[in-house]
Amino acid sequence: RAVNNLAVYLDNAGKKEEALSLYRWATTGRQKLLGDNHPHTLDSKYNLASFLWYNGHAEEAKQVFIDTRKGCIDCFGWQHHGTLECTERLLEILEA
């Protein structure tokens, strides 16, 4: 969790390359430790996808959001706020 929080901090401080590296590290670490559809992993994947989207990496963001949305549906169901937020972000990308 600390790695993900540090990534958010660095992102907000404008240190984009360092933030991206930590977002990827947090996501990979949580996938290995907790599994793909664990809520903490899904949170990291959502943060990574959002970072990618807002920093001009639309195609990769789209793929990460698709994967994250599927995980949210499997973990939380269709009507959970996490699933809905992920769906909204994916729609933004698809409509762009």
All heavy atoms as an XYZ file, in Angstrom:
776
protein
N       0.820     -1.193      0.000
C       0.000      0.000      0.000
C       0.861      1.253      0.000
O       0.521      2.251     -0.608
C      -0.924     -0.047      1.217
C      -2.059      0.910      1.116
C      -3.135      0.529      2.072
N      -3.288      1.558      3.081
C      -4.001      1.433      4.148
N      -4.592      0.309      4.409
N      -4.114      2.415      4.981
N       1.976      1.183      0.688
C       2.865      2.338      0.764
C       3.416      2.709     -0.607
O       3.558      3.901     -0.916
C       4.005      2.065      1.734
N       3.712      1.707     -1.438
C       4.248      1.986     -2.773
C       3.206      2.727     -3.601
O       3.523      3.708     -4.287
C       4.680      0.678     -3.472
C       5.095      0.932     -4.906
C       5.815      0.017     -2.704
N       1.974      2.277     -3.536
C       0.895      2.935     -4.275
C       0.711      4.373     -3.787
O       0.563      5.300     -4.595
C      -0.406      2.138     -4.128
C      -1.449      2.575     -5.118
O      -1.283      2.392     -6.317
N      -2.522      3.159     -4.622
N       0.751      4.570     -2.486
C       0.599      5.921     -1.929
C       1.761      6.822     -2.339
O       1.560      8.002     -2.635
C       0.490      5.858     -0.407
C      -0.805      5.244      0.059
O      -1.755      5.111     -0.701
N      -0.835      4.828      1.308
N       2.963      6.269     -2.378
C       4.114      7.047     -2.826
C       3.976      7.412     -4.300
O       4.322      8.525     -4.703
C       5.416      6.283     -2.577
C       6.706      6.986     -2.963
C       6.829      8.348     -2.276
C       7.908      6.100     -2.638
N       3.451      6.501     -5.102
C       3.216      6.790     -6.519
C       2.246      7.956     -6.671
O       2.475      8.863     -7.492
C       2.678      5.556     -7.233
N       1.192      7.963     -5.892
C       0.222      9.071     -5.931
C       0.913     10.375     -5.541
O       0.738     11.412     -6.196
C      -0.982      8.781     -5.000
C      -1.885      9.995     -4.888
C      -1.772      7.579     -5.509
N       1.719     10.335     -4.507
C       2.446     11.524     -4.060
C       3.359     12.055     -5.169
O       3.375     13.251     -5.473
C       3.248     11.217     -2.794
C       4.146     12.344     -2.375
C       3.635     13.435     -1.677
C       5.496     12.337     -2.702
C       4.449     14.488     -1.313
C       6.319     13.392     -2.338
C       5.795     14.466     -1.644
O       6.605     15.517     -1.295
N       4.149     11.168     -5.762
C       5.071     11.579     -6.824
C       4.320     12.107     -8.038
O       4.749     13.084     -8.668
C       5.979     10.413     -7.223
C       7.003      9.998     -6.182
C       7.683      8.696     -6.586
C       8.024     11.098     -5.944
N       3.210     11.483     -8.360
C       2.365     11.952     -9.465
C       1.899     13.379     -9.193
O       2.040     14.272    -10.040
C       1.174     11.007     -9.620
C       0.274     11.343    -10.792
O       0.630     12.191    -11.636
O      -0.803     10.727    -10.876
N       1.400     13.617     -8.001
C       0.930     14.958     -7.628
C       2.064     15.978     -7.587
O       1.840     17.165     -7.815
C       0.205     14.923     -6.288
C      -1.111     14.192     -6.366
O      -1.722     14.089     -7.429
N      -1.557     13.648     -5.249
N       3.289     15.499     -7.325
C       4.453     16.388     -7.276
C       5.054     16.618     -8.665
O       6.048     17.325     -8.795
C       5.511     15.802     -6.340
N       4.465     16.013     -9.691
C       4.936     16.215    -11.048
C       6.072     15.303    -11.471
O       6.647     15.479    -12.538
N       6.401     14.324    -10.668
C       7.481     13.385    -10.993
C       6.869     12.167    -11.683
O       6.731     11.087    -11.107
C       8.244     13.008     -9.730
C       8.913     14.217     -9.092
C       9.708     13.842     -7.886
C      10.380     15.111     -7.336
N      11.324     14.812     -6.285
N       6.507     12.379    -12.952
C       5.698     11.416    -13.689
C       6.397     10.081    -13.942
O       5.791      9.030    -13.796
C       5.237     12.027    -15.020
C       4.428     13.297    -14.863
C       3.173     13.075    -14.051
C       2.329     14.345    -13.973
N       1.164     14.169    -13.142
N       7.657     10.104    -14.353
C       8.359      8.844    -14.644
C       8.505      7.989    -13.390
O       8.293      6.775    -13.431
C       9.727      9.117    -15.278
C       9.650      9.671    -16.675
C       8.924      8.760    -17.649
O       9.157      7.529    -17.616
O       8.103      9.276    -18.430
N       8.864      8.633    -12.285
C       8.993      7.901    -11.031
C       7.642      7.351    -10.580
O       7.547      6.218    -10.103
C       9.582      8.793     -9.924
C      11.007      9.234    -10.182
C      11.089     10.600    -10.858
O      10.143     11.000    -11.570
O      12.119     11.259    -10.685
N       6.610      8.155    -10.750
C       5.267      7.721    -10.365
C       4.832      6.516    -11.198
O       4.315      5.534    -10.646
C       4.267      8.866    -10.531
N       5.051      6.588    -12.508
C       4.655      5.471    -13.377
C       5.363      4.188    -12.963
O       4.741      3.124    -12.883
C       4.943      5.800    -14.843
C       4.631      4.691    -15.846
C       3.168      4.257    -15.764
C       4.980      5.157    -17.252
N       6.645      4.286    -12.683
C       7.404      3.117    -12.254
C       6.814      2.513    -10.981
O       6.660      1.293    -10.874
C       8.858      3.511    -12.029
O       9.598      2.413    -11.567
N       6.448      3.355    -10.043
C       5.872      2.856     -8.788
C       4.455      2.334     -8.961
O       4.071      1.347     -8.314
C       5.923      3.942     -7.716
C       7.317      4.236     -7.172
C       7.257      5.354     -6.133
C       7.964      2.993     -6.581
N       3.660      2.969     -9.823
C       2.316      2.432    -10.107
C       2.430      1.016    -10.671
O       1.681      0.119    -10.288
C       1.567      3.314    -11.110
C       0.921      4.543    -10.523
C       1.211      5.800    -11.023
C      -0.012      4.454     -9.496
C       0.612      6.938    -10.514
C      -0.628      5.580     -8.972
C      -0.305      6.826     -9.482
O      -0.906      7.951     -8.973
N       3.372      0.831    -11.591
C       3.566     -0.503    -12.177
C       4.060     -1.497    -11.128
O       3.599     -2.643    -11.069
C       4.554     -0.436    -13.339
C       4.020      0.285    -14.559
C       4.992      0.146    -15.729
N       4.685      1.032    -16.822
C       3.717      0.843    -17.712
N       2.922     -0.209    -17.596
N       3.522      1.710    -18.699
N       4.988     -1.059    -10.300
C       5.538     -1.922     -9.259
C       4.446     -2.325     -8.259
O       4.336     -3.500     -7.884
C       6.698     -1.213     -8.566
C       7.451     -2.050     -7.573
C       7.614     -3.404     -7.585
C       8.148     -1.578     -6.431
N       8.384     -3.804     -6.515
C       8.725     -2.700     -5.793
C       8.358     -0.317     -5.891
C       9.475     -2.587     -4.630
C       9.124     -0.213     -4.735
C       9.669     -1.339     -4.117
N       3.641     -1.356     -7.834
C       2.562     -1.648     -6.889
C       1.575     -2.643     -7.489
O       1.145     -3.592     -6.822
C       1.839     -0.358     -6.493
N       1.231     -2.431     -8.747
C       0.271     -3.320     -9.408
C       0.832     -4.728     -9.527
O       0.160     -5.709     -9.177
C      -0.092     -2.766    -10.796
O      -0.672     -1.467    -10.629
C      -1.075     -3.660    -11.509
N       2.048     -4.848     -9.996
C       2.680     -6.160    -10.155
C       2.830     -6.868     -8.809
O       2.541     -8.065     -8.690
C       4.056     -6.015    -10.832
O       3.869     -5.394    -12.100
C       4.731     -7.354    -11.015
N       3.272     -6.126     -7.806
C       3.435     -6.716     -6.484
C       2.135     -7.221     -5.902
O       2.079     -8.327     -5.346
N       1.087     -6.433     -6.040
C      -0.209     -6.860     -5.506
C      -0.771     -8.039     -6.296
O      -1.396     -8.928     -5.714
C      -1.187     -5.687     -5.491
C      -0.897     -4.714     -4.367
C      -1.881     -3.573     -4.336
N      -1.722     -2.809     -3.100
C      -2.431     -1.739     -2.808
N      -3.342     -1.274     -3.651
N      -2.235     -1.099     -1.669
N      -0.548     -8.062     -7.599
C      -1.013     -9.201     -8.393
C      -0.336    -10.490     -7.908
O      -1.002    -11.518     -7.740
C      -0.713     -8.995     -9.879
C      -1.645     -8.017    -10.541
C      -1.245     -7.697    -11.975
O      -0.071     -7.461    -12.261
N      -2.222     -7.666    -12.852
N       0.962    -10.436     -7.688
C       1.707    -11.621     -7.248
C       1.312    -12.044     -5.837
O       1.164    -13.228     -5.553
C       3.202    -11.361     -7.304
C       3.749    -11.298     -8.708
C       5.235    -10.995     -8.708
C       5.763    -10.880    -10.118
N       7.188    -10.503    -10.152
N       1.154    -11.060     -4.961
C       0.884    -11.358     -3.554
C      -0.582    -11.692     -3.281
O      -0.887    -12.629     -2.543
C       1.302    -10.157     -2.687
C       1.175    -10.313     -1.182
C       2.129    -11.400     -0.682
C       1.472     -8.997     -0.494
N      -1.489    -10.945     -3.909
C      -2.909    -11.041     -3.569
C      -3.777    -11.677     -4.653
O      -4.895    -12.090     -4.366
C      -3.456     -9.641     -3.261
C      -2.740     -8.869     -2.160
C      -3.240     -7.436     -2.107
C      -2.925     -9.569     -0.814
N      -3.286    -11.680     -5.888
C      -4.088    -12.194     -7.002
C      -4.693    -11.053     -7.804
O      -4.787     -9.912     -7.336
N      -5.108    -11.371     -9.022
C      -5.600    -10.353     -9.954
C      -6.884     -9.661     -9.514
O      -7.093     -8.493     -9.813
C      -5.834    -10.968    -11.338
C      -4.543    -11.182    -12.093
O      -3.545    -10.496    -11.789
O      -4.532    -12.048    -12.982
N      -7.767    -10.372     -8.843
C      -9.077     -9.805     -8.523
C      -9.254     -9.425     -7.059
O     -10.386     -9.251     -6.591
C     -10.188    -10.773     -8.950
C     -10.304    -10.881    -10.451
O      -9.811    -10.031    -11.191
N     -10.960    -11.919    -10.919
N      -8.165     -9.274     -6.344
C      -8.256     -8.800     -4.961
C      -8.558     -7.298     -4.989
O      -8.062     -6.582     -5.859
C      -6.937     -9.065     -4.232
C      -6.996     -8.778     -2.776
N      -6.887     -7.493     -2.259
C      -7.175     -9.592     -1.715
C      -6.986     -7.538     -0.943
N      -7.158     -8.799     -0.588
N      -9.371     -6.800     -4.069
C      -9.707     -5.367     -4.069
C      -8.498     -4.434     -4.087
O      -8.509     -3.412     -4.773
C     -10.528     -5.194     -2.792
C     -11.168     -6.528     -2.577
C     -10.128     -7.527     -3.044
N      -7.435     -4.762     -3.353
C      -6.249     -3.899     -3.350
C      -5.540     -3.925     -4.704
O      -5.030     -2.901     -5.166
C      -5.273     -4.300     -2.248
C      -5.818     -4.121     -0.860
N      -6.414     -2.952     -0.433
C      -5.861     -4.971      0.183
C      -6.797     -3.089      0.820
N      -6.479     -4.304      1.220
N      -5.512     -5.088     -5.337
C      -4.922     -5.185     -6.672
C      -5.734     -4.361     -7.666
O      -5.174     -3.626     -8.488
C      -4.859     -6.656     -7.136
O      -4.152     -7.429     -6.173
C      -4.198     -6.775     -8.496
N      -7.041     -4.477     -7.582
C      -7.911     -3.722     -8.486
C      -7.733     -2.221     -8.283
O      -7.736     -1.452     -9.255
C      -9.371     -4.137     -8.288
C      -9.685     -5.582     -8.675
C     -11.076     -5.971     -8.193
C      -9.533     -5.794    -10.174
N      -7.535     -1.808     -7.051
C      -7.280     -0.390     -6.760
C      -5.991      0.070     -7.430
O      -5.943      1.140     -8.057
C      -7.207     -0.188     -5.245
C      -7.025      1.261     -4.861
O      -7.779      2.118     -5.349
O      -6.107      1.540     -4.054
N      -4.947     -0.737     -7.327
C      -3.673     -0.389     -7.967
C      -3.808     -0.352     -9.483
O      -3.256      0.538    -10.147
C      -2.580     -1.386     -7.576
O      -2.195     -1.194     -6.238
N      -4.522     -1.320    -10.043
C      -4.713     -1.341    -11.491
C      -5.505     -0.125    -11.959
O      -5.199      0.466    -12.996
C      -5.407     -2.644    -11.907
C      -4.491     -3.850    -11.773
C      -5.219     -5.165    -11.797
C      -5.783     -5.531    -13.124
N      -6.347     -6.895    -13.131
N      -6.515      0.259    -11.189
C      -7.312      1.446    -11.520
C      -6.426      2.697    -11.489
O      -6.489      3.533    -12.394
C      -8.476      1.593    -10.541
C      -9.346      2.789    -10.816
C     -10.423      2.697    -11.672
C      -9.077      4.020    -10.218
C     -11.220      3.799    -11.942
C      -9.860      5.125    -10.485
C     -10.934      5.004    -11.343
O     -11.722      6.107    -11.620
N      -5.592      2.814    -10.465
C      -4.694      3.972    -10.363
C      -3.709      4.000    -11.527
O      -3.441      5.071    -12.089
C      -3.938      3.949     -9.039
C      -4.824      4.280     -7.867
O      -5.902      4.832     -8.019
N      -4.375      3.925     -6.679
N      -3.169      2.844    -11.892
C      -2.255      2.773    -13.026
C      -2.961      3.189    -14.311
O      -2.447      4.008    -15.084
C      -1.691      1.356    -13.173
C      -0.858      1.090    -14.427
C       0.367      2.004    -14.498
C      -0.451     -0.381    -14.492
N      -4.139      2.654    -14.539
C      -4.893      2.987    -15.753
C      -5.223      4.474    -15.807
O      -5.087      5.112    -16.861
C      -6.168      2.151    -15.826
N      -5.630      5.035    -14.684
C      -5.942      6.474    -14.638
C      -4.703      7.303    -14.945
O      -4.759      8.263    -15.715
C      -6.488      6.859    -13.263
O      -7.729      6.251    -13.041
N      -3.585      6.930    -14.344
C      -2.336      7.647    -14.610
C      -1.997      7.587    -16.096
O      -1.654      8.596    -16.708
C      -1.194      7.057    -13.779
C       0.124      7.722    -14.048
C       0.504      8.841    -13.325
C       0.968      7.250    -15.037
C       1.716      9.479    -13.590
C       2.175      7.876    -15.307
C       2.550      9.000    -14.582
N      -2.083      6.397    -16.662
C      -1.774      6.237    -18.087
C      -2.681      7.111    -18.946
O      -2.225      7.789    -19.867
C      -1.912      4.761    -18.493
C      -0.864      3.810    -17.914
C      -1.295      2.365    -18.118
C       0.502      4.061    -18.537
N      -3.962      7.106    -18.642
C      -4.933      7.889    -19.408
C      -4.626      9.383    -19.340
O      -4.555     10.075    -20.340
C      -6.341      7.603    -18.912
C      -7.397      8.522    -19.470
C      -8.171      9.381    -18.764
C      -7.792      8.669    -20.837
N      -9.020     10.051    -19.601
C      -8.807      9.638    -20.889
C      -7.377      8.082    -22.028
C      -9.422     10.029    -22.065
C      -7.999      8.472    -23.211
C      -9.004      9.430    -23.222
N      -4.430      9.882    -18.146
C      -4.220     11.319    -17.968
C      -2.830     11.788    -18.415
O      -2.579     12.984    -18.479
C      -4.486     11.727    -16.522
C      -5.953     11.639    -16.179
C      -6.402     10.756    -15.207
C      -6.891     12.415    -16.848
C      -7.752     10.657    -14.907
C      -8.239     12.315    -16.551
C      -8.664     11.443    -15.585
O     -10.003     11.337    -15.297
N      -1.971     10.834    -18.746
C      -0.633     11.197    -19.202
C      -0.371     10.755    -20.642
O       0.777     10.602    -21.055
C       0.422     10.635    -18.246
C       0.433     11.391    -16.945
O       1.015     12.476    -16.864
N      -0.227     10.869    -15.925
N      -1.444     10.586    -21.397
C      -1.329     10.398    -22.831
C      -1.049      8.994    -23.336
O      -0.652      8.823    -24.481
N      -1.270      7.996    -22.527
C      -1.051      6.607    -22.934
C      -2.408      5.904    -23.073
O      -2.698      4.940    -22.370
C      -0.176      5.869    -21.920
C       1.128      6.540    -21.650
N       2.226      6.400    -22.475
C       1.512      7.375    -20.656
C       3.229      7.111    -21.995
N       2.814      7.712    -20.886
N      -3.217      6.406    -23.993
C      -4.615      5.990    -24.095
C      -4.784      4.503    -24.386
O      -5.646      3.846    -23.772
C      -5.333      6.816    -25.155
N      -4.018      3.965    -25.292
C      -4.219      2.556    -25.665
C      -3.899      1.613    -24.507
O      -4.653      0.679    -24.226
C      -3.387      2.198    -26.897
C      -3.762      0.876    -27.515
C      -5.231      0.763    -27.910
O      -5.815      1.743    -28.413
O      -5.810     -0.326    -27.699
N      -2.788      1.858    -23.832
C      -2.455      1.016    -22.680
C      -3.472      1.216    -21.558
O      -3.883      0.251    -20.904
C      -1.044      1.308    -22.176
C      -0.615      0.352    -21.080
C       0.790      0.580    -20.564
O       1.491      1.489    -21.054
O       1.186     -0.159    -19.647
N      -3.895      2.456    -21.338
C      -4.911      2.729    -20.311
C      -6.186      1.962    -20.606
O      -6.801      1.386    -19.697
C      -5.194      4.224    -20.237
N      -6.586      1.961    -21.866
C      -7.802      1.243    -22.268
C      -7.701     -0.229    -21.896
O      -8.629     -0.795    -21.300
C      -8.020      1.405    -23.763
C      -9.224      0.665    -24.301
C      -9.382      0.977    -25.782
C      -9.488     -0.276    -26.566
N      -9.605     -0.046    -28.005
N      -6.567     -0.861    -22.204
C      -6.402     -2.281    -21.904
C      -6.418     -2.551    -20.399
O      -7.028     -3.523    -19.943
C      -5.109     -2.810    -22.532
C      -5.134     -2.831    -24.045
C      -6.338     -3.560    -24.605
O      -6.659     -4.659    -24.188
N      -7.020     -2.935    -25.550
N      -5.771     -1.676    -19.640
C      -5.751     -1.861    -18.182
C      -7.149     -1.644    -17.609
O      -7.587     -2.395    -16.729
C      -4.715     -0.932    -17.512
C      -4.760     -1.074    -15.993
C      -3.309     -1.237    -18.018
N      -7.886     -0.643    -18.110
C      -9.259     -0.427    -17.630
C     -10.171     -1.603    -17.985
O     -11.019     -1.998    -17.174
C      -9.849      0.864    -18.200
C      -9.579      2.081    -17.362
C      -8.973      3.189    -17.911
C      -9.935      2.131    -16.025
C      -8.721      4.320    -17.147
C      -9.686      3.254    -15.242
C      -9.083      4.348    -15.818
N     -10.018     -2.172    -19.176
C     -10.830     -3.330    -19.560
C     -10.578     -4.476    -18.589
O     -11.521     -5.098    -18.080
C     -10.536     -3.746    -21.019
C     -11.126     -2.722    -21.989
C     -11.080     -5.147    -21.310
C     -10.686     -2.890    -23.427
N      -9.317     -4.744    -18.309
C      -8.953     -5.819    -17.392
C      -9.436     -5.528    -15.969
O      -9.965     -6.409    -15.286
C      -7.429     -6.002    -17.421
C      -6.980     -7.155    -16.563
O      -7.481     -8.280    -16.746
O      -6.103     -6.934    -15.695
N      -9.281     -4.283    -15.543
C      -9.701     -3.897    -14.196
C     -11.212     -3.985    -14.051
O     -11.720     -4.468    -13.033
C      -9.218     -2.474    -13.869
O      -7.798     -2.423    -14.052
C      -9.567     -2.078    -12.449
N     -11.931     -3.540    -15.071
C     -13.399     -3.604    -15.028
C     -13.876     -5.044    -14.906
O     -14.772     -5.344    -14.121
C     -13.991     -2.952    -16.275
C     -15.492     -2.951    -16.287
C     -16.024     -2.221    -17.523
N     -17.461     -2.296    -17.580
C     -18.126     -3.289    -18.177
N     -17.480     -4.266    -18.774
N     -19.437     -3.285    -18.173
N     -13.262     -5.941    -15.672
C     -13.634     -7.351    -15.577
C     -13.385     -7.864    -14.154
O     -14.225     -8.554    -13.582
C     -12.849     -8.185    -16.584
C     -13.223     -9.658    -16.550
C     -12.338    -10.479    -17.460
C     -12.684    -11.942    -17.427
N     -12.877    -12.541    -16.124
N     -12.241     -7.496    -13.574
C     -11.947     -7.905    -12.208
C     -12.942     -7.342    -11.207
O     -13.349     -8.032    -10.270
N     -13.344     -6.091    -11.412
C     -14.330     -5.469    -10.517
C     -15.676     -6.180    -10.604
O     -16.334     -6.404     -9.581
C     -14.499     -3.988    -10.859
S     -13.126     -2.949    -10.338
N     -16.078     -6.541    -11.815
C     -17.341     -7.264    -11.981
C     -17.268     -8.599    -11.260
O     -18.195     -8.975    -10.523
C     -17.667     -7.453    -13.475
C     -17.996     -6.107    -14.117
C     -18.834     -8.432    -13.659
C     -18.037     -6.124    -15.635
N     -16.156     -9.317    -11.450
C     -15.993    -10.622    -10.801
C     -15.939    -10.501     -9.280
O     -16.497    -11.332     -8.568
C     -14.716    -11.309    -11.293
C     -14.778    -11.716    -12.758
O     -15.890    -11.750    -13.331
O     -13.705    -11.996    -13.326
N     -15.273     -9.463     -8.787
C     -15.071     -9.303     -7.343
C     -16.269     -8.665     -6.641
O     -16.682     -9.122     -5.588
C     -13.815     -8.465     -7.108
S     -13.372     -8.238     -5.380
N     -16.803     -7.603     -7.245
C     -17.810     -6.784     -6.566
C     -19.220     -6.899     -7.133
O     -20.185     -6.578     -6.454
C     -17.421     -5.301     -6.637
C     -16.066     -4.980     -6.101
C     -15.124     -4.366     -6.901
C     -15.720     -5.267     -4.791
C     -13.861     -4.041     -6.419
C     -14.471     -4.960     -4.292
C     -13.536     -4.350     -5.108
N     -19.333     -7.265     -8.398
C     -20.637     -7.269     -9.061
C     -20.822     -6.016     -9.907
O     -20.008     -5.085     -9.878
N     -21.893     -6.010    -10.676
C     -22.155     -4.935    -11.645
C     -22.454     -3.585    -11.014
O     -22.166     -2.553    -11.607
C     -23.342     -5.313    -12.537
C     -23.026     -6.388    -13.505
C     -23.290     -7.735    -13.352
C     -22.381     -6.263    -14.758
N     -22.836     -8.427    -14.438
C     -22.282     -7.546    -15.326
C     -21.874     -5.188    -15.476
C     -21.700     -7.776    -16.568
C     -21.296     -5.419    -16.709
C     -21.212     -6.699    -17.243
N     -23.096     -3.575     -9.854
C     -23.598     -2.317     -9.313
C     -22.703     -1.687     -8.254
O     -23.061     -0.660     -7.677
C     -25.009     -2.513     -8.773
C     -25.980     -2.889     -9.873
C     -27.387     -3.059     -9.358
O     -27.600     -3.236     -8.163
N     -28.353     -3.002    -10.255
N     -21.572     -2.257     -7.996
C     -20.644     -1.713     -7.008
C     -20.041     -0.413     -7.534
O     -19.782     -0.272     -8.734
C     -19.550     -2.739     -6.719
C     -18.635     -2.347     -5.619
N     -17.487     -1.617     -5.832
C     -18.687     -2.595     -4.286
C     -16.874     -1.429     -4.674
N     -17.576     -2.015     -3.722
N     -19.797      0.533     -6.639
C     -19.262      1.831     -7.060
C     -17.921      1.705     -7.778
O     -17.634      2.465     -8.704
C     -19.163      2.803     -5.876
C     -18.143      2.417     -4.850
N     -16.831      2.796     -4.934
C     -18.257      1.669     -3.727
C     -16.172      2.303     -3.901
N     -17.016      1.619     -3.153
N     -17.079      0.759     -7.376
C     -15.795      0.556     -8.045
C     -15.974      0.104     -9.490
O     -15.274      0.566    -10.393
N     -16.922     -0.793     -9.702
C     -17.219     -1.255    -11.060
C     -17.768     -0.114    -11.897
O     -17.371      0.069    -13.058
C     -18.234     -2.415    -11.018
O     -17.735     -3.450    -10.168
C     -18.494     -2.969    -12.408
N     -18.649      0.669    -11.316
C     -19.250      1.788    -12.048
C     -18.220      2.856    -12.393
O     -18.209      3.386    -13.513
C     -20.403      2.381    -11.238
C     -21.586      1.427    -11.001
C     -22.602      2.069    -10.057
C     -22.236      1.019    -12.306
N     -17.330      3.170    -11.457
C     -16.283      4.164    -11.732
C     -15.357      3.693    -12.847
O     -14.998      4.461    -13.735
C     -15.466      4.437    -10.467
C     -16.179      5.273     -9.450
C     -15.347      5.480     -8.187
O     -14.103      5.366     -8.257
O     -15.943      5.742     -7.133
N     -14.996      2.434    -12.795
C     -14.113      1.883    -13.823
C     -14.809      1.906    -15.187
O     -14.195      2.231    -16.206
C     -13.705      0.467    -13.434
S     -12.316     -0.153    -14.381
N     -16.078      1.579    -15.202
C     -16.852      1.615    -16.448
C     -16.918      3.027    -17.000
O     -16.760      3.234    -18.213
C     -18.269      1.052    -16.205
O     -18.162     -0.292    -15.716
C     -19.099      1.073    -17.479
N     -17.132      4.010    -16.138
C     -17.179      5.407    -16.579
C     -15.857      5.837    -17.207
O     -15.843      6.493    -18.241
C     -17.517      6.323    -15.401
C     -18.951      6.226    -14.956
C     -19.220      7.047    -13.707
O     -18.362      7.865    -13.301
O     -20.296      6.861    -13.124
N     -14.727      5.488    -16.591
C     -13.420      5.858    -17.132
C     -13.180      5.174    -18.476
O     -12.668      5.786    -19.406
C     -12.285      5.482    -16.175
C     -12.211      6.282    -14.892
C     -11.972      7.748    -15.150
N     -12.651      8.713    -14.341
C     -13.904      8.830    -13.966
N     -14.771      7.941    -14.261
N     -14.343      9.844    -13.286
N     -13.579      3.909    -18.570
C     -13.421      3.192    -19.831
C     -14.257      3.839    -20.926
O     -13.786      4.007    -22.064
C     -13.808      1.725    -19.641
C     -13.679      0.832    -20.876
C     -12.281      0.855    -21.461
C     -14.102     -0.596    -20.533
N     -15.461      4.256    -20.602
C     -16.309      4.939    -21.582
C     -15.684      6.254    -22.039
O     -15.761      6.611    -23.224
C     -17.706      5.184    -21.023
C     -18.585      3.943    -20.923
C     -19.875      4.260    -20.175
C     -18.872      3.368    -22.295
N     -15.052      6.989    -21.121
C     -14.351      8.226    -21.501
C     -13.307      7.941    -22.555
O     -13.163      8.689    -23.532
C     -13.655      8.846    -20.278
C     -14.537      9.584    -19.338
C     -13.740     10.154    -18.161
O     -12.533     10.432    -18.319
O     -14.337     10.306    -17.080
N     -12.553      6.871    -22.366
C     -11.505      6.523    -23.312
C     -12.096      6.114    -24.658
O     -11.641      6.546    -25.710
C     -10.622      5.396    -22.750
C      -9.817      5.908    -21.558
C      -9.695      4.836    -23.817
C      -9.077      4.840    -20.803
N     -13.127      5.298    -24.610
C     -13.732      4.817    -25.848
C     -14.391      5.937    -26.641
O     -14.456      5.879    -27.867
C     -14.744      3.701    -25.544
C     -14.153      2.428    -24.952
C     -15.261      1.467    -24.548
C     -13.176      1.767    -25.920
N     -14.858      6.970    -25.932
C     -15.523      8.091    -26.599
C     -14.546      9.161    -27.053
O     -14.907     10.056    -27.801
C     -16.570      8.702    -25.677
C     -17.745      7.785    -25.437
C     -18.719      8.325    -24.404
O     -18.403      9.300    -23.688
O     -19.820      7.751    -24.296
N     -13.307      9.088    -26.611
C     -12.316     10.113    -26.959
C     -11.859     10.006    -28.401
O     -11.946      9.022    -29.040
C     -11.119     10.015    -26.017
